[in-house]
Amino acid sequence: MKLSVVIPVYNEKDTVEEIFDRVLSVRGVELEIVLVDDGSTDGSIEVLQKLKEQQPQLKVIFKGVNSGKGATLREGFRHITGDYVIVQDADLEYDPGDYLRLLDELKSGKAQVIYGSRFSGTYEDMSNLHYWGNKLLTLMTNMLFGVMLTDMETCYKLMPGDFARTVEIESSRFNFEPEITAKILKAGLKIREVPISYKGRTHSEGKKITWKDGMSAILTLLKFRFL
């Protein structure tokens, strides 16, 4: 099985090379790595250009204009060829070593989509705002779609490649997460969760999501449940 890893990048020059190395170190699965720069202005583009020169097999896309995580993933999914795909943030909050946990659960055949749950695993340095925001959005998802998830907002969503290549993503920002979850469930795909590790970062360290994105996520859940 080939696993496509899509890495959206926006002003992550201090971490993108390390996260690439961590992804590359995952063993036991064929990897296709797709990096998509979302109009970085901090030197990330130069880092990606260097990586591309060193690793010709890499797929590196430069969007030029910043348009948000959802728009960046929409572009990235156009370039994947893997049997399955997972999104990897370019910071160091999530550990690519956890891919194997998701892939092992996939092999059980009990679900077509596997989520990595921070709340059933270990998490550090998550602010109260993000903790309760995640809990609220997950609760809303469960109530609206009749599921029992513990972490809807997780970055680690292991999805079939054919689904990712054909799904129409409308959300341009962080509301990608509730939209893709809604569309997975409305497509009749079953989701199972496995525990993963997580180490958060602060806004001063580069975290970009805010309370406004939480409000947008609520509206997104309602939109894709009822419209």
C-alpha positions as CSV (number, residue, x, y, z in Angstrom):
1,M,0.0,0.0,0.0
2,K,1.2,3.5,-0.8
3,L,0.5,6.2,1.7
4,S,0.4,9.8,0.5
5,V,1.4,12.4,3.1
6,V,0.2,15.9,2.3
7,I,2.1,18.6,4.3
8,P,0.6,22.2,4.1
9,V,3.3,24.8,4.8
10,Y,2.8,28.4,5.8
11,N,5.7,30.2,7.5
12,E,7.2,27.1,9.0
13,K,10.9,27.5,8.1
14,D,12.1,26.5,11.5
15,T,10.3,23.1,11.6
16,V,9.4,22.0,8.0
17,E,12.7,20.3,7.4
18,E,12.6,18.4,10.7
19,I,9.0,17.3,10.1
20,F,10.0,16.1,6.6
21,D,12.8,14.0,8.1
22,R,10.4,12.5,10.7
23,V,7.9,11.6,8.0
24,L,10.7,10.1,5.8
25,S,11.9,8.0,8.8
26,V,8.5,6.1,9.0
27,R,9.2,2.5,8.0
28,G,6.9,-0.3,6.8
29,V,4.9,1.6,4.2
30,E,5.6,3.1,0.8
31,L,5.4,6.9,1.2
32,E,4.5,9.6,-1.3
33,I,5.3,13.1,0.2
34,V,3.5,16.2,-1.1
35,L,4.5,19.6,0.3
36,V,2.3,22.5,-0.6
37,D,3.5,26.0,0.3
38,D,0.7,28.5,1.0
39,G,2.4,31.7,0.1
40,S,5.1,31.7,2.9
41,T,7.1,34.9,3.5
42,D,9.5,33.7,6.2
43,G,12.0,31.7,4.1
44,S,10.0,28.4,4.0
45,I,10.1,28.6,0.2
46,E,13.9,28.5,0.2
47,V,13.9,25.5,2.6
48,L,11.4,23.7,0.3
49,Q,13.4,24.4,-2.8
50,K,16.5,23.0,-1.1
51,L,14.6,19.8,-0.1
52,K,13.3,19.4,-3.6
53,E,16.9,19.6,-4.9
54,Q,18.1,17.0,-2.4
55,Q,15.1,14.7,-2.8
56,P,14.0,14.8,-6.5
57,Q,11.1,12.3,-5.8
58,L,9.4,14.9,-3.6
59,K,6.3,16.7,-4.9
60,V,6.6,20.4,-4.0
61,I,3.9,22.8,-5.0
62,F,4.2,26.6,-4.5
63,K,0.8,28.3,-4.5
64,G,2.2,31.9,-4.4
65,V,-0.7,33.5,-2.6
66,N,-1.8,32.6,0.9
67,S,-5.3,31.2,0.9
68,G,-5.6,29.0,4.0
69,K,-5.2,25.4,5.1
70,G,-8.3,24.0,3.3
71,A,-7.4,25.6,0.0
72,T,-3.8,24.3,0.4
73,L,-5.0,20.7,1.1
74,R,-7.5,21.0,-1.9
75,E,-4.4,21.6,-4.1
76,G,-2.4,18.9,-2.4
77,F,-5.0,16.3,-2.9
78,R,-4.9,16.9,-6.6
79,H,-1.4,15.6,-6.7
80,I,-1.6,12.4,-4.7
81,T,-1.5,8.9,-6.1
82,G,-1.6,6.8,-2.9
83,D,-4.1,4.2,-1.8
84,Y,-4.5,6.2,1.4
85,V,-3.7,9.8,2.4
86,I,-3.0,11.5,5.6
87,V,-2.4,15.2,6.4
88,Q,0.7,16.2,8.3
89,D,1.0,19.7,9.8
90,A,4.4,21.2,9.2
91,D,5.0,22.0,12.8
92,L,6.0,19.5,15.4
93,E,2.7,19.0,17.3
94,Y,2.0,15.6,15.8
95,D,4.4,12.6,15.6
96,P,4.6,10.8,12.2
97,G,5.6,7.7,14.1
98,D,1.9,7.3,14.9
99,Y,1.1,6.6,11.3
100,L,1.7,2.9,12.0
101,R,-1.0,2.9,14.7
102,L,-3.6,4.2,12.2
103,L,-2.4,1.8,9.5
104,D,-2.6,-1.2,11.9
105,E,-6.2,-0.3,12.8
106,L,-7.0,0.1,9.1
107,K,-5.9,-3.5,8.5
108,S,-8.5,-4.7,10.9
109,G,-11.1,-4.0,8.2
110,K,-13.5,-2.5,10.7
111,A,-13.5,1.0,9.1
112,Q,-12.5,2.8,6.0
113,V,-11.3,5.9,7.7
114,I,-9.0,6.1,10.8
115,Y,-8.7,9.1,13.0
116,G,-5.8,9.7,15.5
117,S,-7.3,10.8,18.8
118,R,-5.3,13.1,21.0
119,F,-7.8,12.7,23.8
120,S,-7.6,9.0,24.0
121,G,-3.8,9.2,23.8
122,T,-1.4,11.7,25.3
123,Y,-1.4,15.4,24.9
124,E,0.7,18.2,26.3
125,D,0.6,22.0,26.3
126,M,-3.0,22.4,24.9
127,S,-4.5,25.7,26.1
128,N,-7.9,25.7,27.8
129,L,-9.4,27.5,24.8
130,H,-8.3,24.8,22.4
131,Y,-9.1,21.9,24.7
132,W,-12.7,23.0,25.3
133,G,-13.1,24.2,21.7
134,N,-12.1,20.7,20.5
135,K,-14.5,19.1,23.0
136,L,-17.4,21.3,21.9
137,L,-16.9,20.7,18.2
138,T,-16.5,16.9,18.7
139,L,-19.7,16.9,20.8
140,M,-21.6,18.8,18.1
141,T,-20.3,16.3,15.5
142,N,-21.5,13.4,17.5
143,M,-24.9,14.9,18.0
144,L,-25.4,16.0,14.4
145,F,-24.1,12.8,12.8
146,G,-24.9,10.1,15.4
147,V,-21.3,9.0,15.9
148,M,-19.1,8.6,19.0
149,L,-15.8,10.4,18.2
150,T,-13.5,11.8,20.8
151,D,-11.4,14.1,18.6
152,M,-13.0,15.4,15.4
153,E,-10.5,18.2,15.0
154,T,-7.5,16.0,14.8
155,C,-5.0,16.5,12.0
156,Y,-4.5,12.8,11.6
157,K,-7.3,11.5,9.4
158,L,-6.3,8.5,7.3
159,M,-8.6,8.4,4.3
160,P,-8.9,6.4,1.1
161,G,-7.0,8.1,-1.7
162,D,-9.9,7.8,-4.1
163,F,-12.1,9.6,-1.7
164,A,-9.6,12.5,-1.2
165,R,-9.1,12.8,-4.9
166,T,-12.8,13.2,-5.7
167,V,-14.3,15.0,-2.7
168,E,-15.1,18.6,-3.3
169,I,-13.6,20.7,-0.5
170,E,-15.2,24.1,-0.2
171,S,-13.6,25.3,3.0
172,S,-10.4,27.4,2.6
173,R,-9.3,27.7,6.2
174,F,-9.2,25.5,9.3
175,N,-12.9,24.6,8.8
176,F,-11.6,21.9,6.5
177,E,-11.7,19.6,9.5
178,P,-15.4,19.7,10.1
179,E,-16.2,19.7,6.4
180,I,-14.1,16.7,5.6
181,T,-15.6,14.8,8.6
182,A,-19.1,15.7,7.5
183,K,-18.4,14.5,4.0
184,I,-16.8,11.3,5.2
185,L,-19.8,10.4,7.3
186,K,-22.4,11.5,4.6
187,A,-20.5,9.3,2.1
188,G,-21.3,6.3,4.4
189,L,-17.6,5.7,5.4
190,K,-17.1,4.4,8.9
191,I,-14.6,6.1,11.2
192,R,-12.6,4.5,14.0
193,E,-10.1,6.1,16.3
194,V,-6.7,5.2,17.7
195,P,-4.7,7.0,20.4
196,I,-1.9,9.3,19.3
197,S,0.5,11.7,21.0
198,Y,0.4,15.4,20.7
199,K,2.5,18.4,21.9
200,G,0.9,21.7,21.4
201,R,2.5,25.1,20.7
202,T,1.5,28.6,21.5
203,H,0.6,31.5,19.2
204,S,4.0,33.0,19.9
205,E,5.6,29.8,18.6
206,G,3.6,30.0,15.4
207,K,0.2,28.4,16.1
208,K,-2.3,30.0,13.8
209,I,-5.8,28.8,14.7
210,T,-8.0,31.2,16.8
211,W,-11.4,31.3,18.5
212,K,-12.8,32.7,15.2
213,D,-11.9,29.5,13.5
214,G,-13.9,27.7,16.2
215,M,-17.0,29.7,15.4
216,S,-16.5,29.0,11.7
217,A,-16.2,25.3,12.4
218,I,-19.6,25.3,14.2
219,L,-21.2,27.0,11.2
220,T,-19.5,24.5,8.9
221,L,-20.8,21.5,10.8
222,L,-24.4,22.9,10.5
223,K,-24.0,23.7,6.9
224,F,-22.8,20.3,5.8
225,R,-25.2,18.4,8.0
226,F,-28.3,20.2,6.8
227,L,-27.5,21.6,3.3
